[in-house]
Amino acid sequence: MNKGIVRLYTGDGKGKTTMALGLALRVAGEGRRVFVGQFIKDDPKGDIFALRKAIPGIVTAQFGCGTGCIAGREPDKTDLDCAKKGLERAKQALKSANFGLVVLDEITIPMYFGLVTIKDIEELISLKTPGTELVFTGRYASEELKKLCDMVTVVESEKMPKHVPEL
Protein backbone atom coordinates (compact mmCIF):
# COMPACT_ATOMS: atom_id res chain seq x y z
CA MET A 1 0.00 0.00 0.00
CA ASN A 2 1.10 3.57 -0.72
CA LYS A 3 2.38 4.97 2.59
CA GLY A 4 1.26 8.42 1.50
CA ILE A 5 4.00 11.00 1.52
CA VAL A 6 3.85 14.65 2.58
CA ARG A 7 4.77 17.07 -0.20
CA LEU A 8 5.47 20.79 -0.22
CA TYR A 9 5.37 22.97 -3.34
CA THR A 10 6.83 26.38 -2.46
CA GLY A 11 8.85 29.24 -3.93
CA ASP A 12 8.25 32.52 -5.70
CA GLY A 13 7.57 31.00 -9.11
CA LYS A 14 4.24 30.29 -10.74
CA GLY A 15 2.89 26.75 -10.90
CA LYS A 16 2.60 25.48 -7.31
CA THR A 17 -1.18 25.14 -7.38
CA THR A 18 -1.03 23.80 -10.93
CA MET A 19 1.36 21.03 -9.82
CA ALA A 20 -0.91 20.14 -6.90
CA LEU A 21 -3.99 20.05 -9.13
CA GLY A 22 -2.13 17.91 -11.67
CA LEU A 23 -1.42 15.44 -8.89
CA ALA A 24 -5.10 15.65 -7.91
CA LEU A 25 -6.12 14.69 -11.46
CA ARG A 26 -3.74 11.72 -11.42
CA VAL A 27 -5.04 10.47 -8.07
CA ALA A 28 -8.68 10.92 -9.16
CA GLY A 29 -7.87 9.07 -12.38
CA GLU A 30 -6.67 6.15 -10.24
CA GLY A 31 -10.13 6.02 -8.67
CA ARG A 32 -9.18 7.61 -5.35
CA ARG A 33 -11.00 10.60 -3.89
CA VAL A 34 -9.28 13.98 -3.50
CA PHE A 35 -9.88 16.92 -1.18
CA VAL A 36 -8.58 20.35 -2.28
CA GLY A 37 -8.84 23.05 0.38
CA GLN A 38 -7.74 26.51 -0.71
CA PHE A 39 -6.59 28.93 1.97
CA ILE A 40 -6.70 32.67 1.23
CA LYS A 41 -8.62 32.11 -2.02
CA ASP A 42 -12.36 32.72 -2.11
CA ASP A 43 -13.00 33.38 -5.78
CA PRO A 44 -13.07 30.11 -7.72
CA LYS A 45 -11.19 30.27 -11.00
CA GLY A 46 -11.50 28.07 -14.08
CA ASP A 47 -9.46 25.24 -12.58
CA ILE A 48 -11.75 24.89 -9.55
CA PHE A 49 -14.89 25.26 -11.69
CA ALA A 50 -13.61 22.51 -13.98
CA LEU A 51 -12.83 20.19 -11.08
CA ARG A 52 -16.25 20.74 -9.52
CA LYS A 53 -18.04 20.25 -12.82
CA ALA A 54 -16.16 17.41 -14.44
CA ILE A 55 -14.57 15.28 -11.72
CA PRO A 56 -16.95 14.09 -9.01
CA GLY A 57 -14.11 12.39 -7.09
CA ILE A 58 -12.52 15.75 -6.28
CA VAL A 59 -14.06 17.75 -3.43
CA THR A 60 -13.10 21.43 -3.25
CA ALA A 61 -13.51 24.09 -0.56
CA GLN A 62 -12.23 27.63 -0.24
CA PHE A 63 -11.35 29.36 3.01
CA GLY A 64 -10.73 32.92 1.91
CA CYS A 65 -12.82 35.51 3.67
CA GLY A 66 -13.62 38.02 0.97
CA THR A 67 -11.03 40.54 2.13
CA GLY A 68 -8.41 39.64 -0.44
CA CYS A 69 -4.95 38.22 0.09
CA ILE A 70 -3.43 39.12 3.44
CA ALA A 71 -0.03 39.80 1.89
CA GLY A 72 0.60 43.53 2.20
CA ARG A 73 -1.70 44.15 5.17
CA GLU A 74 -2.13 43.09 8.76
CA PRO A 75 -4.36 40.02 9.18
CA ASP A 76 -7.47 40.56 11.27
CA LYS A 77 -9.89 38.37 13.24
CA THR A 78 -11.81 37.48 10.09
CA ASP A 79 -8.59 36.16 8.51
CA LEU A 80 -7.89 34.12 11.65
CA ASP A 81 -11.44 32.70 11.64
CA CYS A 82 -11.13 31.71 7.97
CA ALA A 83 -7.76 30.01 8.58
CA LYS A 84 -9.19 28.10 11.57
CA LYS A 85 -12.21 27.05 9.48
CA GLY A 86 -9.83 25.73 6.82
CA LEU A 87 -7.79 23.83 9.41
CA GLU A 88 -10.90 22.20 10.85
CA ARG A 89 -12.11 21.12 7.40
CA ALA A 90 -8.65 19.74 6.58
CA LYS A 91 -8.66 17.76 9.86
CA GLN A 92 -12.07 16.32 8.97
CA ALA A 93 -10.84 15.28 5.53
CA LEU A 94 -7.74 13.61 6.98
CA LYS A 95 -9.59 11.90 9.86
CA SER A 96 -12.22 10.50 7.50
CA ALA A 97 -9.64 8.39 5.61
CA ASN A 98 -11.92 8.87 2.58
CA PHE A 99 -9.32 10.68 0.50
CA GLY A 100 -6.25 9.37 -1.27
CA LEU A 101 -4.96 12.94 -1.54
CA VAL A 102 -5.50 16.06 0.55
CA VAL A 103 -4.22 19.31 -0.97
CA LEU A 104 -3.96 22.38 1.27
CA ASP A 105 -3.35 25.11 -1.27
CA GLU A 106 -1.69 28.36 -0.12
CA ILE A 107 -1.56 27.19 3.52
CA THR A 108 1.93 28.67 3.84
CA ILE A 109 0.53 32.20 3.55
CA PRO A 110 -1.54 32.04 6.78
CA MET A 111 1.45 30.26 8.35
CA TYR A 112 3.72 33.16 7.40
CA PHE A 113 1.31 35.59 9.09
CA GLY A 114 0.94 33.45 12.23
CA LEU A 115 -2.65 32.34 11.59
CA VAL A 116 -1.60 28.69 11.21
CA THR A 117 1.20 27.34 13.42
CA ILE A 118 3.75 24.60 12.95
CA LYS A 119 1.87 22.70 15.69
CA ASP A 120 -1.25 22.87 13.50
CA ILE A 121 0.78 21.39 10.63
CA GLU A 122 2.20 18.66 12.86
CA GLU A 123 -1.34 17.77 13.91
CA LEU A 124 -2.50 17.58 10.28
CA ILE A 125 0.39 15.27 9.43
CA SER A 126 -0.38 13.09 12.47
CA LEU A 127 -3.99 12.67 11.27
CA LYS A 128 -2.92 11.41 7.84
CA THR A 129 -3.66 7.74 7.28
CA PRO A 130 -0.98 5.57 5.63
CA GLY A 131 -2.65 5.58 2.18
CA THR A 132 -3.22 9.33 2.04
CA GLU A 133 -0.85 11.79 0.43
CA LEU A 134 -0.81 15.31 1.85
CA VAL A 135 0.27 18.36 -0.16
CA PHE A 136 0.99 21.86 1.13
CA THR A 137 1.48 24.76 -1.31
CA GLY A 138 2.42 28.40 -1.14
CA ARG A 139 5.22 30.92 -0.85
CA TYR A 140 7.21 31.67 2.28
CA ALA A 141 7.49 28.08 3.55
CA SER A 142 9.51 27.96 6.75
CA GLU A 143 12.50 25.69 7.26
CA GLU A 144 10.47 23.96 10.02
CA LEU A 145 7.75 23.09 7.52
CA LYS A 146 10.29 21.88 4.97
CA LYS A 147 11.78 19.52 7.56
CA LEU A 148 8.36 17.96 8.24
CA CYS A 149 7.78 17.11 4.57
CA ASP A 150 9.03 14.04 2.72
CA MET A 151 9.36 15.93 -0.56
CA VAL A 152 10.00 19.64 -1.10
CA THR A 153 9.79 21.27 -4.52
CA VAL A 154 10.88 24.90 -4.79
CA VAL A 155 9.39 26.62 -7.83
CA GLU A 156 11.50 29.42 -9.23
CA SER A 157 10.72 31.51 -12.26
CA GLU A 158 13.75 32.30 -14.36
CA LYS A 159 11.91 34.67 -16.66
CA MET A 160 8.43 36.17 -16.46
CA PRO A 161 6.63 38.95 -18.30
CA LYS A 162 5.73 41.99 -16.18
CA HIS A 163 2.12 40.94 -16.24
CA VAL A 164 1.06 37.33 -16.45
CA PRO A 165 -2.59 37.21 -17.53
CA GLU A 166 -4.90 34.74 -15.82
CA LEU A 167 -5.93 32.08 -18.29
WOPELIN-V969638 format. One record per residue. N is the residue number from 1. PSI is psi in whole degrees, -180 to 180 (NA if undefined). NEAR is the number of other ideal C-beta (glycine too) atoms within 12 Angstrom. D_CENTER is the distance of its C-alpha to the mean C-alpha in Angstrom with 1 decimal. Layout:
N PSI NEAR D_CENTER
N PSI NEAR D_CENTER
//
This chain:
1 144 9 23.7
2 122 15 20.4
3 -16 13 19.6
4 93 26 15.8
5 166 24 14.5
6 122 31 11.6
7 153 34 10.1
8 126 40 8.9
9 113 38 9.0
10 -179 36 10.5
11 173 23 13.7
12 -8 17 15.4
13 165 21 15.7
14 148 22 14.4
15 -1 22 12.6
16 -50 37 9.2
17 -40 38 7.5
18 -42 22 10.9
19 -44 29 10.8
20 -40 41 7.8
21 -31 31 9.6
22 -43 25 12.7
23 -39 32 11.9
24 -42 40 11.2
25 -43 24 14.6
26 -46 22 16.3
27 -43 32 15.3
28 -38 28 16.4
29 -24 18 19.5
30 0 17 20.4
31 10 13 20.7
32 149 29 17.8
33 154 28 15.6
34 140 39 11.9
35 127 40 9.6
36 111 45 6.7
37 123 45 5.8
38 115 41 5.6
39 153 42 6.8
40 -45 38 9.9
41 138 33 10.4
42 9 24 13.2
43 96 18 15.0
44 134 19 14.1
45 -174 21 15.1
46 -36 16 16.8
47 -44 30 14.0
48 -41 29 12.8
49 -44 15 16.5
50 -44 19 17.3
51 -46 31 15.0
52 -36 20 16.4
53 -42 13 19.8
54 -19 16 20.3
55 94 25 18.2
56 -20 13 18.9
57 -4 25 17.1
58 121 35 13.7
59 130 30 12.8
60 150 37 10.7
61 148 31 10.5
62 139 29 10.1
63 28 34 10.7
64 167 30 12.3
65 20 27 16.0
66 5 16 18.0
67 9 22 18.9
68 176 19 17.0
69 141 25 14.8
70 -9 32 16.0
71 129 19 16.7
72 2 10 20.5
73 166 12 21.4
74 130 14 21.6
75 150 28 19.0
76 -174 17 21.0
77 -36 13 21.2
78 -42 21 19.5
79 -43 32 16.3
80 -45 25 16.7
81 -42 20 17.2
82 -42 37 14.1
83 -43 37 11.9
84 -38 23 14.1
85 -43 26 13.8
86 -43 40 10.1
87 -44 31 10.8
88 -41 22 13.7
89 -38 29 12.1
90 -41 40 9.6
91 -43 25 12.9
92 -46 21 14.8
93 -44 33 12.7
94 -42 34 13.2
95 -32 20 16.8
96 -26 19 17.7
97 22 19 17.5
98 -4 19 17.4
99 135 36 14.3
100 -19 35 14.6
101 134 42 10.8
102 119 48 7.9
103 126 51 4.4
104 89 53 2.1
105 132 45 1.9
106 20 40 5.0
107 -22 48 5.5
108 -21 40 8.2
109 -53 38 10.1
110 -25 41 11.1
111 -46 38 11.8
112 -36 28 14.0
113 8 29 15.9
114 11 19 16.4
115 -24 31 14.8
116 133 41 12.7
117 167 22 14.8
118 -31 24 14.9
119 -38 16 16.7
120 -43 31 13.9
121 -44 34 11.7
122 -40 20 15.0
123 -44 20 15.4
124 -46 37 12.1
125 -38 31 13.2
126 -24 16 16.7
127 -13 26 15.9
128 130 37 14.6
129 159 24 17.5
130 -32 15 19.0
131 7 22 18.1
132 130 34 14.4
133 146 36 12.0
134 131 46 8.8
135 130 47 6.1
136 141 47 4.6
137 161 45 4.8
138 162 39 7.4
139 170 33 11.1
140 28 28 13.3
141 133 33 12.1
142 160 26 15.1
143 -35 13 17.4
144 -45 18 17.0
145 -45 34 13.3
146 -39 25 14.4
147 -29 16 17.2
148 -17 28 15.3
149 149 33 13.5
150 -31 19 15.7
151 129 20 14.6
152 125 25 13.6
153 123 26 13.7
154 119 23 14.7
155 124 24 14.9
156 132 16 18.1
157 124 15 19.9
158 -36 9 23.6
159 134 9 24.8
160 144 14 23.5
161 162 8 25.6
162 -34 6 25.9
163 124 6 24.2
164 109 12 21.7
165 145 8 22.0
166 135 9 19.3
167 NA 9 20.2
//
